[in-house]
Amino acid sequence: MGKKGSITIKELHARTGEYVRRAGRSRTALVVTDRGKVVAALVPPNLPPKGRRRRTLLPEYAAFLTRGKSSDVLPALDAVRSDR
């Protein structure tokens, strides 16, 4: 195995199952290289994409969503905005 968290295509070809299982258990991506150049990454399914934050709902918006659907949202938005 090359650098920590990095394997070559030749290594991946020789032991695919082992590396796929390792990537599935890991909390980080396993980088695949070809002649020193990064060409792919084996990423566990529970790893969130880099650069993306998990969204959180403001309590006011969550309450708005539970009120039900309305054809006119402006009065509800005005009510939420006036509390700020």
Buried (B, 14 or more C-beta within 10 A) or exposed (E): EEEEEBBBEEBBEEEEEEBEEBBEEBEEBBBBBEEEEEEBBBBBEEEEEEEEEEEEEEEBEEEBEEEEEEEEEEEBEEEBEEEE
